């Protein structure tokens, strides 16, 4: 349970008391009252804006109302001190037993600690990766895959009903290029010397095996056939093969999706036409001429009537074309239909994870979602900036297998999925990321993956030592949850417990902001505080976790670090990273 939510409930109860006393009008709205850690930790454990927000309704000065509310809060036995600051903020300092009670709570519920009913089971669709099925995943896709997958895990922990979705862009020119590239590999498999792969086709050797399969299945049936005879066959075969390759790459990264939706399937099912007609009925489509693009001279611009979506009426910069000059749908038209399809499947809340090169697409998709859903659909778009690969500071440029880029598989097979998943969240998604193979595998405090995993492993090491120091003693979570936690009396211990107790709030705040990197940041912070306390015990025996002649103190400290390890495991579970027992 979020301890700050508990404090908010306490404050709301005291507000009800002020209503009964006639200080506040009955039924006052407390929805905007917040309780959160103060920016300056010296001000206390929590701060609330309640008096500031409610003073107008009470017809009182904020500080006067704060005094009334503070009087009631001081009567609660789990609050040690209440102070009024500035124009009317109330700062609270909680009793030690309030924080220490969370240690027992963690031990009782295990890694479920931090789960929340914030989402109340509301359906939310997280679409991520969604790469063109034209080859293996590259390292850029890797970041979006991790951000999307961890965000979905985070939202599920916060109580949302999450669907993980992959949108297959299998309609359009790029899959025709794929089909032609496969045809060359097919001819090569039949013994033809195809020479260098022509410019414009896909050169990677990942199409060699599909080419061999095609040759084995169909022989020389398509060698001398006209392109219009074999193009559709090769396109369909290539897409199936590439999606199998993509799914296997994602599996190596620990990523799986609940739903795969095909763009080509939407078009063939009439979904694009249906969405178009829906917008047309609403008056959101017209035929017009767009202004010339910025940077083009007027004589380079051919004014041509186009079928346009009134995107500017829904927050976009310009209106957008829905049909090409040949009458076929634009990618944007298909994307509108896809988001309408998600909405019709019951998803009012949608999140798209895009690559950095799709930055210009954000406004139009948010505008389209707003229009197509009548304002009921809420779309959030997260952009993932580029990942630069290095090895000991030297740039890593390409993969032999892909021919032009470093594949996701190359990265995962070299350092492991857990390292990749964690490192991809050491920066916010919209900040550039440097990934150095040497640095992400070194065993030092500068490597956050190692530092967090080492904290978990160190706790397990302490328990092995405790078993030697107290032979036959039960150190199960059930026993530790009954330990006398008042033994945790040093400031270092109290700070570590408070950090641990922040975990449920971190989950909720990260889920609200759709920012999974906050989980990695929190884990790094709590691991650092644990290591700091462990290191102090090396110099000061009074701070060691195992006190040879004092079982009660040992049990209390072991309860504390077991709870810390459990919270770390809970966070790693959200990241899709397995905690290690020893290193």
N, C-alpha and C positions, 0 to 999 in steps of 0.2 A: 504493500500500500504506500502510495506517495505521502510521506510525512507532512508535506506542505498542504496536501489536500486535507489531511486530518486537522491541521491547524486552522485551515479555512473553515472547516465544520465547527471547530470550537468558537471561532470568531462569529460565525453566523448564529450560533446558539446564544451568544452574549448579545448580539444585535436584537434577537427576539426578546431577550430580557429587557433591553432598553425600550422596545415597543410596548411591552407590558407595563413598564414604569412610566410610559407616556412621554419619554424623551424623544422617541422616533415615531413617526406615523406608522400605522399598521400596514403590512404588506409591502414594505419598502423593497425596491429591487436591489439585490446584492450580487447580481450576475457579473458585474464588472469589478467586484472586489478581488484583489489579488493578494496572495501570500507567497513570498519568494525570498531567497537569500538576499541580504543587502549587498550592494556593490562593495562596501568596505566591511570585511569580516569582523573588524573591531566593534562594529555597531550591534552585533548580536548574531543570532542564528537565523532569524526570519524578520521580515518587515511587511507591513500591510498598509494599503492606501485607503482602508475602509472609512476613516473619519474624513478624509479629503473628498471622497466620492459622495458620502451621505450627508454632509453638513448642510448643503443647500436645502435638501428635503426636510431636514430637521430645523431649519431656520436658525442655525448656530454657526459660530466660527469653528473652523476645522479643529483648532487646538482645544477648544472647549469640549467639542464632541469627543475628541481623542482622550481627554481626561476622563470622561464618563465611561468610555469603553475600556480604558486602561484599568479603572477601578475594578471592573468585573473580571478582566483577564488575570489580574493579580490574585484572585481567589482560587484559580486553578492550580492544583498541586504539581502539575508537570511543567509549569512555567515558573522559572526562578526570578526573572526580572523583566519589567516592562518600562520602556522609556519612550518619551515623545520627542521627536526630532523635527527641525525645520518648521514648515507651515502646518504640520499635523500628521506626519508619518508616525507609525507606532512600531518600535523595534522590540523584538522579543528575544529573550535568552532562555533556552529550555533547560530543564533539570537534566542532569546526567542520565537518570533512569529512563527518561523519554527516548534518548538516543540508544542507550544500551539495550532497550527492549527490542530494537530492530535486529540485534545479533541473534536472539532466540527465534525471531520471526524467519530470518533467512535459513536457519538450521531446520526449522519445521517444514518449510515449503520447498527448499532446494533451489534449483535453477529457475523454478517458476516465479521466484521473487522478481518483482519488476513488471510482471504481467498486469495489465490494466483493462478496465472496461470503458476506457475513453471512447473507443470507436463504436461501442454499443452494437456491434455486429453489423454495422453498415457496410454495404458492398463497395469495394474499391478495386479498380482495374489498374494494374501496373504493367505497362508495355515497355519492353526493353530489348536491346540488341537489334532485332528487326533489320538485320543486314540483308542486302541483296544476295540471293542464293547463287553467287557467281564464283565462289571459292571459299577457302578456309577462313576462319576468324583471324583478324590481325590484332595487334596489341591495342589499337584504338577501340575496337569492339570489346576488348577485355575489360576496359575500365567501365564502360556503360553496362556491361553484363553484371559486374560486381555491384555497382551502385544500385542498379535496378533490383537485383536479387536480395541484397541486404535491406534495401528500403522496404521491399515486400515482407521480409521476415520481421522487420521492425514494426510495421503497421499491424501485422498479425499479433505480435506480442502486445500491442496497444489496444487490441480488441476489435480490429476491423476484420471483415470477411474478405480476404484478399484473393484475387485471381491474377496469376502471373501469365502474361500473354506475349506471344511473338507474332509480329505481322510480317508475312513473307511477301516481299516486293517481287512477285513473279510475273508481272505483266509489263510489257514495254520493251524498249530497244535493247536493254542490257542483257536480257535473257536470250534474245536472238543472237547477240554476239557470243554468248556462252554456247549456244547450239552450234554455231559455226566453228568455234574453237574445239568443241568436242568432235565435230566431224573430221577435223584435221587429225586429231589423235586416233580416231577410228581408222582413218586411212593409213596412218603410221602403223597401227597394230596389224594391219593386213600386209605390211611389208613395203609400203611406199615411202620413199625418202622425201619427207615434207620440207626439209631444210629449216631455216629459221622461221619462227612463228611470225607471221606478218604483223605490222604495226596495227594496233586497234583491236587485236584479238588477245585472249588471255594466255600468257606464256607459261604459267606455272605447270609443274609436272603432276599436280594433283588431278589433272584430267587424263593422265596416261592410263590409270586403272579403269576408269569408266569407258575409255576408248577401247580397251581390251575386252571389257564385258560386252560392249556393243558389237564388236567384231565376232566374238564367240557366239553371241546370240543370233545375229542376222547375216553372218558371212559377208560376202561382197555385194549384198542387195542394194546398198545405197551409194556405192562408189561412183557410178556414172549417172546416177539419178539427178534430175534437176533439183535445185534448192527448194523450190516450192513443194516438192514431193516429200523431202526428208526433214524440213525445218521443224515442223510441229512435233514429229516423233523424237527428234534429238533434243528439242527444247524440254519436252516432258521428262525424258529420261535423265537429262542433265540436272533438272531441278530436284528430282527425287534423290539422285546421287549426292548433290551438293548439300541438300538439307540433312541427309544422313551424316555427311561429313561435319556439318555445322553442329548438329546435336551431339556428336561424339566429342568434338572440341569443347563444347559447353559442359558436357558430363565430366571431362577432366578437371574443369574449373569448379565443379560442384554446383552447376547451374542447371535447373530444369524448369520447364514451363508447363502450365496447366492446359493452355490453349494455343494452337497455331492457326492463324487466320490467313487465308490466301487472298492477295489482291486480285489475281486472275479469277478466283472463285467468286469474289464479290461482283466483279464485272459480269461474269457469265450468269450469275443468279439475278441480275437486274437490279442489284442494290444501288449502283451508282445512278442509274436512271431514276430509281425511286427517290433517292435523296435529292436529285435535281428537281424532280416534280414537286417534292415537298417544299423546297425553297422557292420554287417558281410560284406556287400557290400563295405563299406569304409575301410575294412581291419583292423578294430579295435577289432576283436575277433580272438582268436587262441586257440589251444589245447596245454596245457603245464603243467608242474609240479611246484607248488609253493614251495618256501623255507619253512622250518619248522618254525612255529610261535616262536617268542621270548620266551625264558624261558622253551621250551620243549627240552628234550634230543633227540638226533638223533634216538635212538631206540624206542622212543615213536611216531615217525613220520612215517606214511605210505605214501611214495611217490606215488601219483596217478594222472594220466592224468586227467585234468579238462578243461572245457570250460571256458576260461578266457577273461575278458575285459582288453584291454591295458590301464588301468587307469594311469599308470606311465607316459604315453606320454601326459597326460592332467593334470599333477600336483599332482597326488596321490603318496603315498609312495610305494605301492605294487599293482600288478595287482589283479583283483578281480574275483572270480568265479560267473558264471551266472546260473549254473545248479548244482543240488545236485547229489549225487551218484545214486539215483533212477531215474534220468532224469527229475525230476520236477524242476521248476524255483526256484531260491533263492529269498529272499525278495528283494535283491538288483536289480535283474532283473525286478521285478514288479515295483520298484521305478523308474528305468530308463524309463520304459514304461509310467509311470504316468507323469513324467516330459516332456516326448516327447508329450504326449497327451495335456498337458497344452500349450506347444509351438505350436502345431498344431491348438489349439483353439485361437491363436493370442497373446499369452503372451510371449513376449521377456523378460519382467521383471518379476521375480518370487522371492518371499520371503517365506522361510520356518521357522516356529517357532518350535524348537526342545527342548526336555528336556535335562537336563545336562548329562544323561546317553547316549546320542547320539553324544557326542563330537567326537568320532572316526569315525562317519559317514559323517562328514562335507566335508572332502577333496574328498572322493569318489563320493559324490553327485554333488559337484561342477565340478569334472572331467567328470562325466557322462553327466551332462547338457551341458557342453562345447562340448563334442564329439557328442552327439545325435542331437544337434542343429547346428552343423557346426560352432560353435563359436558365433552364433547370440543370443543365450539365456544367460541371466545374472541372476545367482542365488545367493541370499544372504541368509545365514543361521544365525539365532539368537538362541543362546542357553540360556535357562532359568535355572538358578541354583536353588537349593533346597530351600523350604520354611520350616522353623522350627516353629512349633506352641507351644505357651506357654500360660499359664493362671496365671497371677500374678507371673511370673517367673518360674512356674512349667511346665515341658513338658507335652503336650497333645498327647497321643499316638495312640488311635484308636477309631473307631466308632462302636457302637453296631450293626448298620445296615450293615456295610461293613464287619465287622469281623476282618479286618487286617490293616485298615488305616482310617484316618479322611477324610470324604467326603467333597466335595465342598459344598453340600447342608447344612451340619452341620455348616460350617463356615458362609455362607451367611445368613442362618436363624437366627443365633445368633447375628450378628452385622449389617446386611444389605448390599445390593450389593454396595452401594456408598462407604462405608468404605472399603470394600474389593478391589474394583477397584482402589481406590486412593492409598491405602497402597501398593498394588502390584507394584506400579511405583515409590515408594520412594527410590528404589535402582535401579541401572542399571541392566538389565536383566541377565548379566553374573556374578553378585555378589550375594552371599548368602543373604537371607532375613529372619529376625526374625519377627514373627507375634504374638504379645501378646494380647489376647482378652481384658485384662484390660486396657492396654495402648492405644489401638486404639479406645477406646470408652470414654476415660477420656476427660474432658473439660479443656484443658490447651494448652498453646502455644507449648508444647512438642509434641502434637498430630497434625500433619500437616493437617489431614482431618478437624478437628474441626477449626483449625486456619484459613484455607482458607474459609470454609463455614461461619465462624463467621464474616470475613471481608465483605462478601456479605450481610449478615444479618444486620450488623452494618450500612452499607450504607442505607438500607431500613429504619432502625430505625431513622437515621438522617433526612430522608425525612418526616417521620411522625412528627418529632419534628418541622421541617420547616413549615409544614402545620398549626401547632398550632401557631407558631411565626408570620406567615404572612397569616392570614385567607383570603381565596379566591384567593390567588396568584397561577398563573399557573406555575407548575414546570415540565411540560412535556419536553420530549427530544427536541422537536421542539423549544420550548422557550429557553431552556438551551443552545442549539447550537448557539443562537444569543447573548449569554452573552458576556460582555466585559472581555475577558480572560486576558487582561493586568493587571487586578486586582490580578492575581496570581503572586506575586512578591517575595515571600520568597524562600529561597534556598530549603527548605523542599518540598514546593509545586512543584517547578521546577524539582526536582529529581524524585518525584512521577510521574509526567507527562512524563518524559523521559523514566522511566521504563515501563510505559504503552505503549509508542510508540515503544518499542522494540518487542512487541508481534508479528507483522507480520514477522519480521526477525527470531524470535524463531521458528515459524511454519516452515519456509522454511529450516532453518538449521537442525531442528529435522527431517524433512522429508527427506532431502538429506542423513543424517547419519542413517536413519531408527532407531531413538532412541526416543521412545515415553516418556521415563522417563524425558526428558528435559521439557516437558509440566508441569509435576507435580512440578519439581524444580522451574520453573518460577513462577507458581502460589503461591508457598510457599514464594518466595522472594517478590513478589508484595504485597501479603497479609501482610507480615512483615513490609514493608515500610508504608503501609496504617495504620496499627495498631500503628506504631511508631508516625506517624503524629497525629493520633487521641489522643494518650496518651499525647503528648506535649500540645494539646489544653486544657487538663484538668488543667494544671499548668499555661499556658499562654493563656489568653483569646483572644489575637490578632491572635492566630493560629486556633481558633475554626471555624468550618464549617458554623455555623449560627451566623451572626453578626446582632443583633436585630435592630440596628439603621442604617443599611447599606444594602439595598436590592441588590445593584449592586455587592458588595463583596460577599454576600451570593449566588447570582445566579452563579457567577464565580466558587466559591468553590463547589457548588452543581453540576455544570457541570463537574468539575474535578472528583469528587468521583463517580458520575453516570457513567462516562466513565471508571473509574477503575473497578466498579462493572460489567460493560458490558464486559470488557476484561476478568475478572475472569469467568463470565458466558460463554464466548466464549471458554475459556480453559477447563472449566468443561464439556462443550458440547463435546469436543474432547475426554475427558476421559470417557464419558458416565455417568457422575455424575450430578445429578440434583441440581442446586443452591438453597439454602434455603432462604426464605424471612425473617424469624425470628427464634431466638433460645432462 
